[in-house]
Amino acid sequence: MGMQRRFGWASLAAATTMALAAGVTAAPAAHSADDPVQIVVDGNDVRADNVNGLTYKGLGLLSCNSTSNLLMDYKAEHPDRYWQLIRVLFGGKSPLINHVKVEMGSDTNTSTGSDPATMRTRDELADASRSPGFQLAADAKTVNPKLKVSILRWVMPQWVQTEWNKGTGTDEMYRWYKETILDAYQKYGYMVDYVNPDTNETQKPDISFIKWYKNTLANDTEFSDSRYGLTDRQQKSAAKAYHDIKIVASDENTTKNIGPAMLTDTELFGMVDAVGYHYTTDDRLDGTSDSATYRPYTKLATGDNTYGQDKEVWYSEGVGSFGWTDYRVSNTEGPGGASTGIGGVQSALDLANRSVKSYANSKRTHYIFQPAIGAFYEGAQYSHKELVSARDPWSGSIHYDAAVYVMQHFTQFAKTGWENDTNTAGIWRTVPEASYSGVSGTENVDGSNGAPSYMTLADPAKKDFSTIAVNDSDRTKSYRIKAENMALGGDPTMEVWETRAAEPGQAYDANFKHLAAQIRPDGDGYYTYTVQPRSIVTFTTLDRSSDKATQQRLPETAARTVLDTDATGKKHDTHDTVLYADDFGYEEEGRVAVGTDNGARKVSQSYLESRGNQPRYLVDQTGAWEVGKGPSGDNVLYQYLDQSMKDTGAWNRNTPNTTVGDFRWENYRASVDVSFPDPAGGLATLGVRQQKGMAATDAAYSVGIGPSGSWTLYRYGTALRTGTVAAADGYRLAVEARGATVTAYVDGQAVATYEDPTPATEGRVKLGTDFHTTAFDNLKVEKVAGYTPYAATLTDNMDSSVAYDGTWSRNAALGDAMNWYRSTSTSATAGATVTVPFRGTGIDVIGGNDGSAVLDVLVDGRPVARNAKTTATDKRQATYSLRGLPDGRHTATFTLKSGKIVLDAFTALSGDVDGPVDTTPLRTALDAVGSPDRADYTAGSWADFATARTAARAAVRGQKGLDVLGVGQLASRLGDAYDRLVRTEA
């Protein structure tokens, strides 16, 4: 059968009333859970003439809402790790990611944060370099020039929004799109491949605007405007590439209206090249089989429609793996409290099943992750749902989840991508007749029913094929696969590549993407293989057994070093009193390599030029935070979103705020210069100990001030103290948090102190404003003499080093984003224990708790606390804290005496303490207990007392890492142990 002719939309517009084809490809018959799954891969079903709908495009990445923010910092601070990431995700003959989708920002929060607007005003020149997504695509093209790039909008800048609301904003919308596209072309040398002119996650596709946009784009001949910055030579090439831009519609979420609309609107069908919708695997099924509402997306993909043409159908936004597979394998969510391994709801295998089911049910041949890379601080909405985590660029640590191996089962055993105009690229076709999924669910899918779930990809020349089978159940599943009408050659050997969790005693990744078997067909031509529980396998006729790229292991995760720098903010330095500093000048930063010429080369740019003047390490939640020149000519951090720009349709509406630093910071003093260049007014806030949330009020403690001199000290946005200093154009604000004591300063003078009865103890720094241009300079974060500045490590409750005994429920499926890695371990059974190894001078038990739990605590086998009370706490806060241990390796065992405990994580305190520590409280406590006679007391009570007294005496003699809080706890524990002494009977 010859290749179908591809008609333009003008030809289709002349078509008569359509009569929908009834012959939609049927799915294979349903299987019972215990039957062997029989699959026939018939070469006659490999539709080489279908170049759009059934070609397997592989996977895509969505960059938006600050999800890629910290990647540019990785690039500057650890370029080797950054470019390694580019190679791992986008490089090689079988790239994992073939597409970068950029959701254009508006300086407002539409999910986890805000991306910068490329044009904040009508007259501002577009600057695509502000948005990390455009540069990520440019860099990805250095290893894969064929990578596709697409853009769409959600919220628009106010200058566009104002006109759009009047019903007259089409020209403004088009200008924003066009000038952004051409700026990216001018800077990076690539043209955007697809544009969705409609709004993200609409429920009512704006068909009239889609048509208007397509016509305007196709007929636009103006490329010489000086605003575009294109040379005469570039203008010609830009015009040709610009007119080749394709249209994708309509990124719906809860609705599926664009499919039927295209099948009933000839002009629209001709204009739209790809359709996509979000967060469901299913097609639409209303009406009769020949109606436009019955399997419209299947009809579009297969070409079984009145036009006889196939269209691309995308899963245009979907999740990655929730949490880290490293941790969730320790869950108890399987039958009888067993682990579900790498499977279960929202797991790596769930992700694989979404890809299979979305193809089987609605013929989607492209899955786009939101996000694939989590490069924003944890604690924002939708944390931990990615393939790769890159959240502290100062350390260079990047975590590649096992879900990457799982998704490589789809991309490494086929030629993926987009077919060319002559249909000679050899992109593999999906085979509907050899693909099926019976797992339950439409978004969070569940394969525990044991139903088959498989997808087949085949070389259009019919020389090879690969079938991916997912078994996210606790039972084995037998597969029998037969090839018919395929030109497989003389060697019929089939390789079986498998990924599943480790067996007891094996290394964590021992069974990740490995060659499990080589099999040959039986006398009836069937390849037979039993797929293990909670696993994914790829059956392939390709020879990959000696291929180094297929066998390549993912990079190991480096330690997440705490942010502790010298006074430049650049160099790691634990020996001074500075935790972090930023004067926004960046003289300490070197030049940065940037991909250009559509990936053909890299150019060297200055630090701020390379990143569109975006500041180091700041993750914006709302606002236009950018480095500019101050009155003296020095660099200053500005928040530009003012009264003229604020009224956008932001989803998460907050006043401007941005976050910087390490979630493990505890006792520190943050300070910054603030000034108010906007004559209309202003407000500046500085906050400390932020753990989660996306508003300025999510800092545990903050001080705010305006040009009138009125200041306020807040706890989570609730005013605690207010006052006034002399009005001024600027001030130096500071907040010092040491233990439960918080002090606010204005121009070096303490203006308020607050003793928190239930203190929030850890977190980052927040900067905030109202909607006025506001300036910040000379940010500094310093250690507090006599106090431990930070926790050195965080250990998740499901880390393999943590041991449990007794009754525990250890959950990861459908976990909360505000829990570390979306997992918790919970017990309400007296006697349940948890044992945690750590290194440091203390340990915090983190988790959202009601304060009912009472604990006994052992350290290194010795009793430290009896009947210790916990505190009612929000998530990511310490419900119990232990301090005053000698700096070194320890093992803590917590035994639940009564109540209920929810464990999220454990943080271990650093022994890095600067300055003298007053041990007078300990000496006083030792004097108070005196010298009781051991013979007078029971052995058990004396053992507790002796342990506490020995610890106190050792601390008085001098103990490395001892801080003020440790002194207080040692004294308290000594007093408690003395009070619990039980006299022997006479």
VENUR-V690756 format. One record per run of one state. SS is the DSSP state (hx for helix, st for strand, lp for the rest). FROM is the first residue (numbers start at 1). LEN is the number of residues. If there is no record, write none. Layout:
BEGIN
<<SS FROM LEN> <SS FROM LEN>>
END
This chain:
BEGIN
<<lp 1 8> <hx 9 5> <lp 14 23> <st 37 6> <hx 43 3> <lp 46 9> <st 55 1> <lp 56 2> <st 58 6> <lp 64 7> <hx 71 7> <lp 78 1> <hx 79 12> <lp 91 6> <st 97 8> <lp 105 4> <st 109 1> <lp 110 4> <st 114 1> <lp 115 13> <hx 128 3> <lp 131 1> <hx 132 9> <lp 141 7> <st 148 6> <lp 154 4> <hx 158 9> <lp 167 3> <hx 170 19> <lp 189 5> <st 194 6> <lp 200 7> <hx 207 13> <lp 220 6> <hx 226 3> <lp 229 3> <hx 232 12> <lp 244 2> <st 246 7> <lp 253 4> <hx 257 8> <lp 265 1> <hx 266 6> <lp 272 2> <st 274 5> <lp 279 6> <st 285 1> <lp 286 8> <st 294 1> <lp 295 1> <hx 296 7> <lp 303 9> <st 312 7> <lp 319 3> <st 322 1> <lp 323 2> <hx 325 4> <lp 329 6> <hx 335 3> <lp 338 10> <hx 348 15> <lp 363 3> <st 366 4> <lp 370 3> <st 373 2> <lp 375 10> <st 385 1> <lp 386 2> <st 388 5> <lp 393 4> <st 397 4> <lp 401 1> <hx 402 10> <lp 412 17> <st 429 2> <lp 431 1> <hx 432 3> <lp 435 1> <st 436 2> <lp 438 2> <st 440 1> <lp 441 5> <st 446 1> <lp 447 6> <st 453 6> <lp 459 6> <st 465 7> <lp 472 5> <st 477 8> <lp 485 9> <st 494 7> <lp 501 13> <st 514 6> <lp 520 6> <st 526 6> <lp 532 3> <st 535 6> <lp 541 7> <hx 548 4> <lp 552 13> <st 565 1> <lp 566 6> <st 572 1> <lp 573 5> <st 578 5> <lp 583 9> <st 592 5> <hx 597 3> <lp 600 1> <st 601 5> <lp 606 1> <hx 607 4> <lp 611 8> <st 619 4> <lp 623 2> <st 625 5> <lp 630 5> <st 635 5> <lp 640 12> <st 652 1> <lp 653 4> <st 657 4> <lp 661 4> <st 665 1> <lp 666 2> <st 668 8> <lp 676 8> <st 684 7> <lp 691 5> <hx 696 3> <st 699 7> <lp 706 4> <st 710 6> <lp 716 2> <st 718 7> <lp 725 5> <st 730 9> <lp 739 2> <st 741 6> <lp 747 2> <st 749 7> <lp 756 8> <st 764 6> <lp 770 4> <st 774 10> <lp 784 6> <st 790 7> <lp 797 6> <st 803 3> <lp 806 3> <st 809 3> <lp 812 8> <hx 820 3> <lp 823 1> <st 824 4> <lp 828 5> <st 833 8> <lp 841 2> <st 843 4> <lp 847 2> <st 849 1> <lp 850 4> <st 854 6> <lp 860 2> <st 862 8> <lp 870 3> <st 873 1> <lp 874 4> <st 878 5> <lp 883 5> <st 888 11> <lp 899 2> <st 901 3> <lp 904 1> <st 905 5> <lp 910 10> <hx 920 10> <lp 930 4> <hx 934 3> <st 937 1> <lp 938 1> <hx 939 19> <lp 958 6> <hx 964 16> <lp 980 3> <st 983 1> <lp 984 3>>
END
